Each structure stands twice: as C-alpha cells, then as structure tokens.
C-alpha cells in the first residue's frame, strides 16, 4: 500500500494477528507510522509523543489534559467531553507515562472511528491551550473576595494530591526513582503537588511546541478500515508542518558499583497502631527493552518467580511471616531499561533487612537446587496460552498490541518485529531445551550478582498529612500577606473570569463542528446473543455457540442462598482457599502448577443481583476455567478435585491469605475510596447491596481484622465454619454451568461436562433466609487522604417513579454536562459519576479525589433543577442517545458474550425487554425528563450520604452541619 506523502519502510504479514503490517515514514516531517490491516472490527488509532519532563511540575500530565480542551478546528470548551457524550467509542482516553504521552481511541463504527481520529489529531497538533486552560487543568490561585483565604485549585493539582495520599504510589515511584536516580525516570511526570504551582504558561506552551510535533510523532492504526483512508487523513495534518529536529534520547542509567538503600515516608492515620505498617521493596535494573527474546525471557522469569502465590519467591516471602502481602509489581518493561521489583508490605521497619535476606536466600536456593520442570512448564504454558488466546478483556486487542510494542518502537526497535510471537517463542523454547538451567543462570546474573539494586523502605508518618497541610497553608498565607491591593484584586478577578469561562455555553455553530453520528447510523434492533438452555432435572446448563479459536470457556456456579447468613463474610477467602490451599491429594504448589500446565487458568468470583420483578437477592459463587478443547478433560479433572477435595487444614496458609486480603482492602481505601463509599450506600437499600458490602466493603475489612485474631486464638472454629460453608454449597441441584465454544467442539465436550456434573454430590436445596438489617447511611469514613470521596444515593422507585429508558439518557446528560462542569471543571475534583440501576431503582452520585464535600453535595442536589432548566436541543439529545447506545453496544470478546448472556438469563432479562429498552432510549424526547427530574427531587430530599476523607475534613462537615455524619475511623 503506497502513498506519495510516505515512504514504505517495510511491510510484513503477521499470522498471529491475521493481518499485514505496513511501516511508513512521512516524507516531509519524518513522522513514524505503523498501519496494521486485519479483519478486527474494533478499530484502533493512537498518536504518541516521547515527552521528557525536566522536573515534577506536571507539565506532561497537565498538557495531556489540556490539549483535549478545544482546538483550531473544534473550538468548543471540551471536545473530549462532546465525544464522551455522543460517540460509540470502545476506548477513549489519554495517558501520561514517565517518558511519553499517548492519545488512543477505538470504535467498531467506521464513521465514528474517523470522527474520533480527526478530533484527536486536531487536538494534539493545534490545541487552544490558553492560560485559562492551564489554570483549569493544572493549577491556579483562587480567591473569591478580599476576605476569603487564598487557595490552590486545579484538576491535576487535586488528582495528584489524591495520588500522593497512596502508599502504593509512594512505593511504586520511590522504587523506580531509586533504581533510576540520575535522569528522566527520577522525575514524577504526573506532577508533585508541591512543584505543580511552579509551572508557568511560557514553559507549558514551549513544552507543547517542543514535543507535540509530527517529527516526534509515532502514529498507529489497526483494524478493518481502508488503509489508504488512514494515510490520507493523517497527511492532512502532518503536511502542515515543516520538519523539526527532535531530541528524544534517554541516556542509559549509569550502573551502581554497590547496592543502595533509601527510606521514605507516607501519610498514615493518627491514633492507630502503625508499628507493622511499613513496606519494603528490593529493586534491580536489568537490560534494555529493545530485544524481544530478552523481553520474553524476563517475562517468563517473572512468571516463574512471582507469577502466583505458589511461585517459589512469592511463597518464600509469604512463608517468612515477616509481612502481610507481596509488594512491588515484578517486571517493568515499558521504560528504556527493564527493572524488577518485589518485597513485602505490612512489615516492622526493622525487618527490612530480613526481607532482603529471605529474597536472596530463596534465589540462591533456586539456583543451587534448580527449578522443577513442572514450575517451568507451567510458566511456559501460561505465557503461551495468554499469547495465543489474545484475550484482552474490555481493552481493544489493537490497543493492547500497541501498548506492547510502543516503547521498543520509540527506542529504536523495528515495531513490525515486535508484533508476532511465534518465532521468539520458538527461539526461547529452543534456548531452554539447549540450556535447561537458563532461568537459574538469569537469576544468578541479573539478581544475585547484580550490584545495581536498591532496598527501599517506606514507613508510615501519622504527622505527615498535617505537616504538609500546614506547610501549604503557611506558603499561601505568606503569598497572601505580600499581595498588593492590585495583585489581590487581580487574583479575585481572574478567579471570576475563569468561572465565567467555565460557565460560558459553547455556541451552536461551534458545537456543530464536532463530527458526530446520526441516530440513523445506529442499529435500531437489539442483537441477541446465542444461548441454548439445556436443563436436566434440577441442573441448568447454558451453552453459547460462538467461535473461540478452539478454546473452551467454562463456568460452574453454586447458589449462595444455601449458605447461612452468618457464614457469608467468609466468602472471599473461602473462594480463594478452594484454589490456593491445595486439595487432600496435593499441596497448593502442586495444584497451582497443574492449573498452569493444563489450562489457561481457573478463577473464582461471587456475583449478587436482584432478579427482574423481585426484591429477593440471588447470589452465586462462580468458578471460571478456560482451556483448549483437547484439554477439556484435564480442566474438568481439576475442577472436580478443587470442588470435592478441598483442604482447609493449613492454618498458616489461610492466615497468609487473610493478611493479604486485609492489606489489599486497606490499600483500596485511599486509592479507590469512592468504591467503598458506593458499597456503603448500596447497603442502605437492598439485600444484594448489603451482601456486596459484607464481602467487599468496610464490613469485610472489619471481619478480616477480627478473623486474623481468631485464626490464632480459635482456629478450630474457623475450620469448622469453612467446612460448613463447603458442605452447604457444593450441590449439583443448586448449580448452573455456562459453556462458550463453537458447535463442532461442543458435541465432543458436552458429554464430558454431563459426567462432571454427575460426579458432584446431590442433596435437597435449602434456601437460607437473609435478614440482616440494612445500613442507615450518613457516615463519614475517616481515611488518611488529602482529598475526599463524596457520595449520595436514593431508591427513586420509592418515590413512585417507573423506569423508562429515557432515564439513562438523562443520566448521560448529567454525567457529561452538569456534574462534569460543576464537580470536575469548576470544583477541581478528578472525577464525578452518576449511576442508575434500572432494576433496583438506586441512583448513586459520586465524586473522586475531590477537594470539596458539602459543595459537591449541593451540586448533586441541583441535578433535578438542571434537568428542568436545561434547554436541551436536538443535537444535545442526539449525542446523549448515541452515547447510551454506545454503552449498550460495547464490544465484547466471545467469553464475555457468554458471560453477558448468562447474566441476562439469571436476571430474567429477555431479548424483548432489551428491544423495548432500546426503543425507549432511541425515541427519548426532552419531555421524557420531567418524570425523572421529579424522581431526582426525591433523591435531593431523601437521599443518604457517605463521605470518605480525612478526620479534619469530616469534622469540618459536622461543624457546618451538626451531627450530620457518624464518623467512623476506618484507617
């Protein structure tokens, strides 16, 4: 495929992705282009720029936000939001990395895809990055009047304040900086809140001019659209530029002559025991990322050492008893040089050296005794299955492929050589066959003998949050005290001018410039998913005839309503124990290796929901497995052993899992506090919400903290509870099976599954009553964070509201209009959400990394007023309708289609129901919003509140509204 504006550097057929890859160089500017043509309808585009920040003022991150706030061709305030409102996108985002910034989009609709590409190209090359945009997205001084205090505001400023509250981020960045102390990778490209206010407009503008140029661009296309159209669209932008010299060279890190140590601190709660709350990592710098065989070798070594809890290094760390959970993320292969990091969280700080000794003792033992053949084969099969299956979940396959090749491409490798895997996999297998101790030699060279390593200890500091807050306040007070009257008035005026800009409505003429689909471009008819309901006695088996490349996706689930309510909090650990404690015939290491060797993996997860036309909760524990059709018997043998022969006797292993679960939940409170808030709110309305909170919310954390003590003091009762749970659960008359594969393979597989079911015990089904009281809400969850997570919810069915599909369109308007503008743009929060469960009637509004609290609740309460007062024209309505249909028509791979069909069956949602809903959405008019606005009045007046934030923030709420929140010290 040729084009006069480009030189075709290379083309190659890539069987692994069933496509042809073309590598071009733009003649005029030197832009690099990789165009992959195959039959995947989920088309992907991205443009990436190596961006090399000199300091932690956040310029790369802020620019990533800012270029999507209006451009030359699309001069509206936020084209990105207009796309969120009315596109059929399957991916739409922008990403800041330590050394590059990437702008990817994806869609299955060809016209929509080209619309997204055009908006993004104009955004990156011709953005309207005014000083006001820097103030909004980055930082600014805010002062409402002469009497009000001076403060910092800005979306990225508050986002990074939240990020810097997280110990996980602190240990991640601290580990990376320790291993790369001398250059780019020692800089936080996201921005340090202390340094972000040093960024000025001139530097901001210059950074864009330097890096956002076609001569520095790496452009990627993937999918089934016409390749000549891609090149033509791109050339329209690239040809407007003259070539520009670029410097994207990242020097290699000079190697240490001896290991180093560092000690860092993180924000910790006050008045709690922090003696065993430290985190330690050991970090090694490895080779460059350019050679694919080396990347695969190190990926396999990562899988061998810490791929799962039974892996030797992971197991040695946990068995040491020094900590609660693994820390470190293993192999990192996206930078100029790869590095490896592992360690423990939940340690005494004085045990950091002991953890390092455990790691090196384990590595030396592996080298001395050798890895077992089963361990190596399990790791190899896991990696090979993953590559061949190419199951990227909700992420478009083309985007996952781009992420894999982008860094080596930027650093000088041939991207086409990075696309396939057969040759490199064969080469690594051949190397391993010729050198059976390949991994042991890698461990000796790159880990044991490597002097370029660090030990990083992160310790809690209960005074850090107050100290940093006081420093920021003192800094602002000093600035305010030195302001002249003219400068003070200037800040006040700029505060109001920025607000006016944010409140300004885009003109209809400018909005019309944003390319969009028409309603006639949408499918009017719901697309049913294949499902055969095969019932035999009391057993139900669902089958979905879909092409899966010969892979069986199989689920067996058991009805949790058989479980006494008092045992439900055990559920997450019970599910893990079935797969991570071994069986009566083999220990958990042997079981894990067998799973890795014979399958593509087995996992477990609970689900809970309220079926159609019911207020009763249904819940299942699902065991999901996948394997090639030829290996079906081995998958079923494994499931048979796991379900029938569990071993609950290993107290130490169970204690390790409990500590790990507790640690993970505590980490999530500062990283994803909105999830905890949402679960607490849901538990106020339905039993299914209460169930989910018990097994995944604050109640689960409280249970785990108590369980850790009981494991030590009353292990016999814990084992008895686990056995009682198992005895009540495994019953073939309270079972559902779900299988997804093509019909030819199914004919061979179905009898094997029938035999598997018949091997399970059969007994009368007893449905337990679940009567736990619902929560009452109005809680303040005290966590060590610099920002807040604010939530409010109500069941609007209680107001008499009857669901209509137009409610989902109204929610899209609220989420991408009112809430986005008021909570994020003006309020400075990183995110705002509005979720409506059409089956339960619960509407939930949430903010994420929010500097405000009561102000945000006021904005939530004004949603009904907004809906009534908004002049919603046909274009705005059409965009929201398209956006909702896009949500419903999200792209799914075959395994997910099978799961979706199963959930629709369980809930009782028919194809006719979904067609009716689609018709209501497509026919929505502004008049339909009146009933929903009235329901939002009920939300305003009767909604329940939960807020996660620091103690002083929650106390301030109660000072303004006495006794408003029941404050719970969570961390």
Residue pairs with C-beta under 8 A, 6 or more apart in sequence:
1 8
1 11
1 22
1 35
1 37
1 227
1 228
1 231
2 8
3 24
3 228
3 231
3 232
3 235
5 26
5 27
5 28
5 231
5 235
5 238
5 239
6 24
6 25
6 26
6 27
6 33
6 231
6 235
7 24
7 25
7 27
8 22
8 23
8 24
9 23
9 24
9 25
10 22
10 23
10 414
10 416
11 20
11 21
11 22
11 23
11 416
12 20
12 21
12 416
13 19
13 20
13 21
14 20
14 21
14 36
14 416
14 419
14 420
15 420
15 422
16 387
16 390
16 419
16 420
16 421
16 422
17 36
17 38
17 40
17 390
17 397
17 401
17 419
17 420
18 38
18 39
19 36
19 37
19 38
19 39
19 40
20 36
20 37
20 38
21 34
21 35
21 36
21 37
21 415
21 416
21 419
22 34
22 35
22 36
22 37
22 227
23 32
23 33
23 34
23 35
23 414
23 415
23 416
24 32
24 33
24 34
24 35
24 231
25 31
25 32
25 33
26 32
26 33
26 214
26 234
26 235
26 238
28 238
28 239
28 241
28 242
28 243
29 213
29 214
29 215
29 217
29 238
29 239
29 241
29 242
29 243
29 244
30 214
30 215
30 243
31 214
31 215
31 217
31 218
31 219
31 234
31 238
32 217
32 218
32 219
32 409
33 219
33 220
33 221
33 231
33 234
34 218
34 219
34 220
34 221
34 405
34 409
34 415
34 416
35 220
35 221
35 227
35 230
35 231
36 220
36 221
36 222
36 223
36 398
36 401
36 419
37 223
37 224
37 227
38 222
38 223
38 224
39 224
40 222
40 223
40 224
40 397
40 398
41 108
41 223
41 224
41 891
42 90
42 106
42 107
42 108
42 223
42 396
42 397
42 398
42 891
43 106
43 107
43 108
43 110
43 113
43 221
43 222
43 223
43 224
43 225
43 398
44 91
44 104
44 105
44 106
44 220
44 221
44 222
44 223
44 396
44 398
44 399
44 402
45 104
45 105
45 106
45 113
45 116
45 117
45 120
45 219
45 220
45 221
45 222
45 230
46 102
46 103
46 104
46 105
46 219
46 220
46 399
46 402
46 406
47 102
47 103
47 120
47 121
47 124
47 217
47 218
47 219
47 220
48 100
48 101
48 102
48 103
48 217
48 218
48 219
48 220
48 406
48 410
49 100
49 101
49 124
49 211
49 212
49 213
49 216
49 217
49 218
50 99
50 100
50 211
50 216
50 218
50 246
50 248
50 410
51 60
51 63
51 96
51 99
51 100
51 101
51 189
51 207
51 211
52 99
52 184
52 211
52 248
52 250
53 59
53 60
53 184
53 187
53 189
53 207
54 187
55 187
55 195
55 198
56 187
56 188
56 189
56 191
56 192
56 195
56 196
57 191
57 192
57 195
57 196
57 198
57 199
57 203
58 138
58 156
58 157
58 160
58 188
58 189
58 190
58 191
58 192
58 195
58 196
58 199
59 191
59 199
59 203
59 204
59 207
60 96
60 101
60 189
60 207
61 96
61 156
61 160
61 189
61 190
61 191
62 134
62 137
62 138
62 156
62 191
62 196
62 199
62 204
63 101
63 129
63 204
63 207
63 208
63 212
64 94
64 95
64 96
64 101
64 103
65 94
65 137
65 138
65 155
65 156
66 127
66 129
66 133
66 134
66 137
66 138
66 204
67 94
67 123
67 124
67 127
67 129
67 208
67 212
68 78
68 79
68 80
68 94
68 123
68 127
69 77
69 78
69 79
69 80
69 127
69 128
69 129
69 133
69 136
69 137
70 76
70 77
70 78
70 79
70 127
70 128
70 133
71 79
71 119
71 122
71 123
71 126
71 127
71 128
72 122
72 126
72 127
72 128
73 118
73 122
73 126
73 513
74 119
74 122
74 123
74 510
74 513
74 514
75 128
75 510
75 513
76 82
76 506
76 510
76 511
76 513
76 514
77 501
77 502
77 504
77 506
78 820
78 825
79 119
79 123
79 514
80 92
80 94
80 123
81 816
81 820
82 511
82 514
82 516
82 879
83 89
83 92
83 115
83 116
83 119
83 514
84 92
84 816
84 883
85 812
85 813
85 816
85 817
85 876
85 879
85 880
85 882
85 883
86 516
86 517
86 878
86 879
86 880
86 881
86 882
86 883
87 107
87 112
87 115
87 116
87 516
87 517
87 882
87 883
87 886
88 107
88 108
88 109
88 112
88 517
88 522
88 882
88 885
88 886
88 889
89 105
89 106
89 107
89 112
89 116
89 886
90 106
90 107
90 108
90 396
90 890
90 891
91 104
91 105
91 106
91 395
91 396
91 399
92 105
92 106
92 116
93 104
94 101
94 102
94 103
94 104
95 101
95 102
95 103
95 104
96 189
96 190
97 189
97 334
98 176
98 184
98 185
98 187
98 189
98 335
99 184
99 185
99 189
99 250
99 335
99 336
99 410
100 406
100 407
100 410
101 211
102 406
103 120
103 123
103 124
104 399
104 402
105 113
105 116
105 117
105 120
106 113
106 116
106 396
106 398
106 399
107 113
107 116
108 889
108 891
109 517
109 521
110 225
111 517
111 521
112 517
112 521
113 223
113 225
114 225
114 229
114 233
114 515
115 515
115 516
115 517
117 233
118 233
118 515
119 514
119 515
121 233
121 234
121 237
122 237
124 212
125 212
125 214
125 237
125 240
125 241
127 208
127 212
129 204
129 205
129 208
131 201
132 497
132 498
132 501
134 140
134 199
134 201
134 204
135 154
135 494
135 498
136 154
136 155
136 498
136 501
136 502
136 825
137 154
137 155
137 156
138 154
138 155
138 156
138 157
138 196
138 199
138 204
139 152
139 153
139 154
139 156
139 157
139 196
139 197
139 199
140 152
140 153
140 154
140 494
140 495
140 498
141 150
141 151
141 152
141 153
141 479
141 491
141 494
141 495
142 150
142 151
142 152
142 153
142 491
142 495
143 149
143 150
143 151
143 480
143 488
143 491
143 492
143 495
144 492
144 495
145 492
146 488
146 489
146 492
149 476
149 477
149 480
150 476
150 477
150 479
150 480
150 483
150 491
151 476
152 197
152 472
152 476
153 828
153 851
154 196
154 828
155 824
155 825
155 828
155 829
155 830
156 190
156 191
156 196
157 191
157 193
157 196
157 197
157 828
158 787
158 828
158 829
158 830
158 849
158 850
158 851
159 190
159 830
159 849
160 190
160 191
160 192
160 193
160 196
161 193
161 786
161 787
161 849
161 851
162 785
162 786
162 787
162 830
162 848
162 849
163 169
163 190
163 849
164 170
164 192
164 193
164 267
164 786
165 267
165 465
165 670
165 784
165 785
165 786
165 787
166 266
166 667
166 670
166 671
167 266
167 267
167 279
167 345
167 458
167 460
167 667
167 670
168 667
168 671
169 671
170 264
170 266
170 458
171 264
171 266
171 279
171 281
171 327
171 328
171 345
171 456
171 458
172 329
173 188
174 262
174 264
174 456
174 458
175 281
175 283
175 328
175 341
175 454
175 456
176 185
176 283
176 332
176 339
177 185
177 186
178 260
178 262
178 283
178 454
178 456
179 185
179 253
179 283
179 284
179 285
179 339
179 341
179 452
179 453
179 454
180 186
180 253
180 285
180 335
180 339
181 253
182 253
182 254
183 250
183 251
183 253
184 250
185 253
185 335
185 336
211 246
213 241
213 244
213 246
214 237
214 238
214 241
215 241
215 243
215 244
215 245
215 246
216 244
216 246
216 248
217 238
218 406
218 409
218 410
219 234
220 402
220 406
221 227
221 230
222 398
222 399
222 401
222 402
223 398
248 410
250 336
250 411
252 288
252 336
252 337
253 285
253 337
253 452
255 285
255 451
255 452
256 451
256 452
256 453
257 451
258 451
259 451
259 452
259 453
259 454
259 455
260 453
260 454
260 455
261 454
261 455
261 456
261 457
262 454
262 455
262 456
262 457
263 456
263 457
263 458
263 459
264 456
264 457
264 458
264 459
265 458
265 459
265 460
265 461
265 464
266 458
266 459
266 460
266 461
266 464
267 460
267 461
267 464
267 465
267 468
267 784
267 785
267 786
268 274
268 277
268 460
268 461
268 462
268 464
268 784
269 462
269 782
269 783
269 784
269 969
269 971
270 462
270 463
270 951
271 462
271 969
272 462
272 969
272 971
274 460
274 462
275 348
276 324
276 346
276 347
276 348
277 346
277 460
278 345
278 346
278 347
278 348
278 349
278 352
278 457
278 458
278 459
278 460
279 327
279 343
279 344
279 345
279 346
279 347
279 457
279 458
280 323
280 327
280 343
280 344
280 347
280 351
280 352
280 355
280 356
280 455
280 456
280 457
280 458
281 327
281 328
281 341
281 342
281 343
281 455
281 456
282 328
282 341
282 342
282 343
282 355
282 356
282 359
282 453
282 454
282 455
283 328
283 339
283 340
283 341
283 453
283 454
283 455
283 456
284 339
284 340
284 341
284 446
284 447
284 450
284 452
284 453
285 337
285 338
285 339
285 450
285 452
285 453
286 298
286 331
286 337
286 338
286 339
286 340
286 446
286 450
287 294
287 298
287 337
287 338
287 446
288 294
288 336
288 337
288 338
288 411
289 295
289 333
289 334
289 335
289 336
289 337
289 338
289 407
289 408
289 411
290 408
290 411
290 412
290 413
291 413
292 408
292 413
292 417
292 418
292 424
293 424
293 427
293 428
293 431
295 333
295 338
295 408
296 383
296 421
296 424
296 425
296 428
297 428
297 431
297 438
297 442
298 331
298 333
298 338
298 340
298 442
299 331
299 333
299 383
300 379
300 380
300 383
300 428
300 439
301 331
301 439
301 442
301 443
302 330
302 331
302 340
303 311
303 379
303 382
303 383
304 311
304 312
304 371
304 375
304 376
304 379
304 439
305 311
305 312
305 313
305 314
305 330
305 342
305 443
306 313
306 314
306 326
306 330
306 342
307 314
307 379
307 382
307 596
308 314
308 592
308 596
309 315
309 318
309 580
309 588
309 592
310 580
310 588
310 589
310 591
310 592
310 593
311 375
311 592
312 362
312 366
312 371
312 375
313 342
313 359
313 362
313 363
313 366
314 326
315 589
316 358
316 359
316 361
316 362
317 323
317 326
317 342
317 343
317 344
317 355
317 358
317 359
317 362
318 325
318 326
318 656
318 660
319 652
319 656
320 344
320 354
320 355
320 358
321 652
322 344
322 347
322 348
322 351
322 354
322 355
322 358
323 344
323 345
323 346
323 347
323 351
323 355
323 659
324 344
324 345
324 346
324 347
324 659
324 660
324 662
324 663
325 344
325 345
325 346
325 659
325 660
325 663
325 664
326 342
326 343
326 344
326 345
326 660
327 342
327 343
327 344
327 345
328 341
328 342
328 343
329 341
330 340
330 341
330 342
331 338
331 339
331 340
332 338
332 339
332 340
332 341
333 407
334 407
335 407
336 407
336 411
340 446
340 447
342 359
343 355
343 359
343 456
344 355
345 663
345 667
346 659
346 663
347 355
349 457
349 459
352 455
352 457
353 455
356 455
360 448
363 443
363 447
363 448
364 448
366 440
366 443
367 440
367 443
367 444
367 448
370 437
370 440
371 439
371 440
372 593
374 590
374 593
374 594
374 597
375 593
376 432
376 439
377 593
377 597
378 592
378 593
378 594
378 595
378 596
378 597
379 596
380 429
380 432
381 596
381 597
381 598
382 596
382 600
382 601
384 425
385 599
385 600
385 601
386 600
387 421
387 425
388 549
389 549
389 551
389 600
389 626
390 397
391 893
391 895
392 399
392 400
392 893
393 893
393 896
394 890
394 896
396 891
401 419
404 418
405 415
405 418
405 419
408 415
408 418
409 415
409 418
431 438
432 438
435 441
447 453
465 784
465 786
465 950
468 786
469 786
480 488
483 491
499 826
502 821
502 825
502 826
503 821
503 826
508 873
508 875
511 875
512 875
516 875
516 878
516 879
516 882
517 882
518 878
519 878
519 881
519 882
519 922
522 882
522 885
522 922
523 885
523 889
524 918
524 922
525 915
525 918
526 911
526 914
526 915
526 918
527 889
528 911
529 544
529 897
529 898
529 900
529 901
529 904
530 544
530 545
530 546
530 901
531 542
531 543
531 544
531 901
531 902
531 905
532 542
532 543
532 544
532 545
533 540
533 541
533 542
533 905
534 540
534 541
534 542
534 543
534 750
535 541
536 754
537 733
538 732
538 733
538 734
538 765
539 732
539 733
539 735
539 737
539 757
540 735
540 736
540 737
541 736
541 737
541 738
541 739
541 753
541 757
542 736
542 737
542 738
542 739
542 898
542 901
542 902
542 905
543 739
543 740
543 746
543 750
544 738
544 739
544 740
544 894
544 897
544 898
544 901
545 741
545 742
545 743
545 746
546 740
546 741
546 742
546 894
546 897
546 898
547 742
547 894
548 740
548 741
548 742
548 894
548 895
550 628
550 629
550 630
550 741
550 742
550 745
551 600
551 626
551 627
551 628
551 629
551 741
552 626
552 627
552 628
552 629
552 632
552 635
552 739
552 740
552 741
552 745
552 749
553 624
553 626
553 739
553 740
553 741
553 894
553 895
553 898
554 624
554 625
554 626
554 627
554 632
554 635
554 737
554 738
554 739
554 740
554 753
555 622
555 623
555 624
555 625
555 736
555 737
555 738
555 739
555 899
555 902
556 622
556 623
556 639
556 643
556 735
556 736
556 737
556 738
556 756
557 607
557 620
557 621
557 622
557 623
557 735
557 736
557 737
557 738
558 620
558 621
558 729
558 730
558 731
558 734
558 735
559 618
559 619
559 620
559 731
559 734
559 735
559 736
559 765
559 767
560 568
560 571
560 606
560 608
560 619
560 620
560 621
560 729
561 617
561 618
561 619
561 767
561 768
561 770
562 728
562 729
562 731
562 734
562 765
562 766
562 767
562 768
563 571
563 725
563 728
563 729
563 768
564 724
564 728
564 768
565 768
565 769
565 770
565 771
565 772
567 721
567 724
567 725
567 728
568 691
568 694
568 695
568 770
569 694
569 695
569 699
569 700
569 703
570 721
570 722
570 725
571 606
571 621
571 695
571 725
572 606
572 661
572 695
572 696
572 700
573 654
573 657
573 658
573 661
573 707
574 621
574 722
574 725
574 726
575 604
575 605
575 606
575 621
576 604
576 657
576 661
577 646
577 648
577 654
577 657
577 722
578 604
578 623
578 642
578 643
578 646
579 591
579 595
579 602
579 603
579 604
579 642
580 588
580 592
580 653
580 657
581 588
581 646
581 647
581 648
581 650
581 653
581 654
581 657
582 588
582 589
582 590
582 591
582 647
582 650
583 591
583 641
583 642
583 645
583 646
583 647
584 645
584 646
584 647
585 641
585 645
586 594
586 641
588 650
588 653
591 638
591 641
591 642
594 638
595 601
595 602
595 638
598 627
598 631
598 634
598 635
598 638
599 625
599 626
599 627
599 631
599 634
599 635
599 638
600 625
600 626
600 627
600 628
601 625
601 626
602 623
602 624
602 625
602 635
602 638
602 639
602 642
603 623
603 624
603 625
604 621
604 622
604 623
604 624
605 621
605 622
605 624
606 619
606 620
606 621
606 622
606 695
607 619
607 620
607 622
607 903
608 617
608 618
608 619
608 688
608 691
608 692
609 617
609 618
609 619
609 688
609 839
609 903
609 906
609 907
610 616
610 617
610 618
610 686
610 687
610 688
610 839
610 840
611 618
611 906
611 907
611 908
612 839
612 907
612 908
612 909
612 913
613 908
615 686
615 687
616 687
617 686
617 687
617 688
617 691
617 770
618 688
618 906
619 688
619 691
620 736
620 906
621 729
623 639
623 642
623 643
625 635
625 638
625 639
626 635
626 895
627 634
627 635
629 741
629 745
629 748
629 749
632 748
632 749
632 752
633 752
636 752
636 753
636 755
636 756
639 756
640 756
640 759
643 730
643 760
644 730
644 759
644 760
644 761
646 726
648 654
648 719
648 722
648 723
648 726
649 719
651 711
651 715
651 719
654 711
654 718
655 708
655 711
655 712
658 704
658 707
658 708
658 711
659 708
661 704
662 701
662 704
662 705
662 708
665 700
665 701
665 704
666 701
666 971
668 675
668 676
669 676
669 781
669 783
669 948
669 970
669 971
670 783
670 784
670 785
670 971
673 781
673 783
673 785
673 789
673 948
673 949
674 789
674 791
674 833
674 846
674 847
674 848
674 948
676 697
676 698
676 781
676 789
676 948
676 970
677 781
677 789
677 790
677 791
677 846
677 946
677 947
677 948
678 791
678 793
678 835
678 844
678 846
679 689
679 692
679 693
679 696
679 697
679 698
680 693
680 697
680 698
680 775
680 777
680 779
680 781
680 791
680 946
681 689
681 777
681 791
681 792
681 793
681 844
681 944
681 946
682 688
682 689
682 690
682 692
682 693
682 793
682 842
682 844
683 689
683 690
683 692
683 693
683 694
683 697
683 699
683 774
683 775
684 774
684 775
684 776
684 777
684 793
684 944
685 774
685 793
685 795
685 840
685 842
686 774
686 795
686 840
686 842
687 770
687 772
687 774
688 840
689 774
689 840
689 842
690 772
690 774
690 775
691 770
693 699
693 700
693 775
694 700
694 703
694 772
698 781
698 968
698 970
701 970
707 718
710 717
710 718
711 718
728 766
730 760
730 761
731 760
731 761
731 762
731 763
731 765
732 757
732 758
732 760
732 761
732 762
733 762
733 763
733 764
733 765
734 765
735 757
735 760
736 902
736 906
737 753
737 757
738 898
738 899
738 902
739 746
739 749
739 750
739 753
739 898
740 894
740 895
740 897
740 898
741 749
776 944
777 793
777 944
777 945
777 946
778 944
778 945
778 946
778 964
778 965
778 966
779 945
779 946
779 947
779 965
779 966
779 967
779 968
780 946
780 947
780 948
780 949
780 954
780 957
780 958
780 965
780 966
780 967
780 968
781 946
781 947
781 948
781 949
781 968
781 970
782 949
782 950
782 951
782 954
782 967
782 968
782 969
782 970
782 971
783 948
783 949
783 950
783 970
783 971
784 950
784 971
785 948
785 949
785 950
786 950
787 829
787 849
787 850
787 851
787 949
788 847
788 850
788 851
788 852
788 853
788 856
788 947
788 948
788 949
788 953
789 846
789 847
789 848
789 849
789 850
789 947
789 948
789 949
790 846
790 847
790 850
790 852
790 853
790 856
790 857
790 860
790 947
791 844
791 845
791 846
791 847
791 945
791 946
791 947
792 844
792 845
792 857
792 860
792 861
792 939
792 943
792 944
792 945
792 946
793 842
793 843
793 844
793 845
793 939
793 943
793 944
794 842
794 843
794 938
794 939
794 942
794 943
794 944
795 840
795 841
795 842
796 841
796 842
796 843
796 935
796 936
796 938
796 939
797 803
797 840
797 841
798 841
798 938
798 942
799 934
799 935
799 937
799 938
799 942
801 841
801 931
801 932
801 934
801 935
801 938
802 931
803 838
803 841
804 920
804 928
804 931
804 932
805 916
805 917
805 918
805 919
805 920
805 921
805 924
806 920
806 921
806 924
806 925
806 928
806 929
806 932
807 836
807 838
807 932
807 935
808 836
808 838
808 884
808 887
808 921
809 877
809 880
809 881
809 884
809 921
809 924
809 928
810 867
810 880
810 928
810 929
810 932
810 933
811 834
811 835
811 836
811 843
812 880
812 883
812 884
813 867
813 870
813 872
813 876
813 880
814 834
814 863
814 866
814 867
815 832
815 833
815 834
816 880
816 883
817 866
817 870
818 859
818 862
818 863
818 866
818 870
819 832
819 833
819 834
819 845
819 859
819 860
819 863
820 832
822 832
822 859
822 862
823 829
823 832
823 847
823 850
823 852
823 856
823 859
824 830
824 831
824 832
827 847
827 850
827 851
827 852
827 855
827 856
827 859
828 850
828 851
828 852
829 847
829 848
829 849
829 850
829 851
829 852
829 856
830 848
830 849
830 850
831 847
831 848
831 849
832 845
832 846
832 847
832 848
832 856
833 844
833 845
833 846
833 847
833 848
834 843
834 844
834 845
834 846
834 863
835 843
835 844
835 845
835 846
836 842
836 843
836 844
837 843
838 917
839 907
843 935
843 936
843 939
845 860
845 863
847 856
850 856
853 947
853 949
853 953
853 956
853 957
854 957
854 960
854 961
857 945
860 939
860 940
860 943
861 939
861 940
861 943
862 940
863 936
863 939
863 940
864 933
864 934
864 936
864 937
864 939
864 940
867 929
867 932
867 933
867 936
868 929
868 930
868 933
872 926
872 929
877 924
877 925
877 926
881 921
881 922
881 924
884 921
885 918
885 921
885 922
888 918
888 921
892 900
904 910
904 914
945 964
945 965
947 954
947 957
947 965
948 970
951 967
951 969
954 965
954 967
955 967
957 964
957 965
958 964
958 965
958 967
